[in-house]
Amino acid sequence: MQIIVDAFGGDHAPLEILRGCALAVCELGVEILLTGNEKEIIRCAAENEISLASMQIEAAPDIMLMTDNPMDILKSKNDTSLAVGLKALAEGRGAAFVSAGSTGALVIGATFIAKRIRGIKRAAIGSVMPTNAGPTMLIDMGANVDSTAEHLNQFAVMGDIYMKKIMDFASPRIGLANIGTEAAKGGKLQLEAYDLMKAADYNFIGNIEARDIPFGCCEVVVADGFTGNIILKMYEGVAGAMMANLKTIYKKNLFTKMSALMVKSGLSSFKHKMDYTEFGGAALMGINGTVIKAHGSSNANAIKNAIRQAKIYTEQGVVQAIKESLN
């Protein structure tokens, strides 16, 4: 299987991207089509002793910067590594596309270059997050600022398919992010979405509150992109603050340092459980092809896992399952 990878997307490109791709080639048995400046890719690989075996390079002279207008990917930035990668996906020259670049540009580019699945009103980003009870998908977490009840219902369908196909849940519980659990809570969007979701075929459990997400109240949390992004960023921030405070506590004095040694294995397991890089990236669902958005600060391990996620997403036929669900 050939995976297309944006070699110049992300904070640590191209070095960490190339390292991640090399790991993926060795551990996952995939082939890679890198998009970006060929001379720079070859130079970076040589300087850091990274093998480019099983990797091809598709020339892309420009880079999509985070400060660029996302719409420019269709015009003045259509020769960037991000745009060229999406064109290669649309042309069928790879089974999937992975990028750690601009989220906005990726959503717009995928929508207009790779195209949405016929019948899907809006593509949505589904991010798998760790909880006390296991993985939970949050969808949408930023692709759409404004959504309708119909959009949220389709997000639920796509999240349901993902958790069944990728995470092996027989009947994932679907919850609607709201300010309370009662059916009458929320604004017009939430009230309309509740009625649609209640009548759907998936396992809808009703409204859920953000405070219950870390405890694994459901396997799919449905939200409009604005709300979902706030939930995600708060989730990441609290996790980071908690880990920082634990480090401070255990480094306070000799006694606490000795205590840290006694619980070191438990802390390592906890850190591994809550590490977002283990889940790879976030799937841009509803696109007519596999598109995975890796975190902007992804290291080599995160890139490798994003490629792994792209491989599994493709092998499990998630795109086809979404198409069939519309029938």
Stockholm file with secondary structure:
# STOCKHOLM 1.0

chainA/1-327         MQIIVDAFGGDHAPLEILRGCALAVCELGVEILLTGNEKEIIRCAAENEISLASMQIEAAPDIMLMTDNPMDILKSKNDTSLAVGLKALAEGRGAAFVSAGSTGALVIGATFIAKRIRGIKRAAIGSVMPTNAGPTMLIDMGANVDSTAEHLNQFAVMGDIYMKKIMDFASPRIGLANIGTEAAKGGKLQLEAYDLMKAADYNFIGNIEARDIPFGCCEVVVADGFTGNIILKMYEGVAGAMMANLKTIYKKNLFTKMSALMVKSGLSSFKHKMDYTEFGGAALMGINGTVIKAHGSSNANAIKNAIRQAKIYTEQGVVQAIKESLN
#=GR chainA/1-327 SS CEEEEETTCSTTTTHHHHHHHHHHHHHHCCEEEEEECHHHHHHHHHHTTCCCTTEEEEECCBCCCTTSCGGGGGTTTTTBHHHHHHHHHHTTSSSEEEECSCHHHHHHHIIIIIIBCTTCSSCEEEEEEEETTEEEEEECSSSCSSCCHHHHHHHHHHHHHHHHHTSCCSSCEEEEECSSSSTTCSCHHHHHHHHHHHTSSSEEEEEECGGGGGGTSCSEEECCHHHHHHHHHHHHHHHHHHHHHHHHHHTSSHHHHHHHHHTHHHHHHHHHHTCGGGGCEEEEETBSSEEEEECTTCCHHHHHHHHHHHHHHHHTTHHHHHHHHTC
#=GC SS_cons         CEEEEETTCSTTTTHHHHHHHHHHHHHHCCEEEEEECHHHHHHHHHHTTCCCTTEEEEECCBCCCTTSCGGGGGTTTTTBHHHHHHHHHHTTSSSEEEECSCHHHHHHHIIIIIIBCTTCSSCEEEEEEEETTEEEEEECSSSCSSCCHHHHHHHHHHHHHHHHHTSCCSSCEEEEECSSSSTTCSCHHHHHHHHHHHTSSSEEEEEECGGGGGGTSCSEEECCHHHHHHHHHHHHHHHHHHHHHHHHHHTSSHHHHHHHHHTHHHHHHHHHHTCGGGGCEEEEETBSSEEEEECTTCCHHHHHHHHHHHHHHHHTTHHHHHHHHTC
//
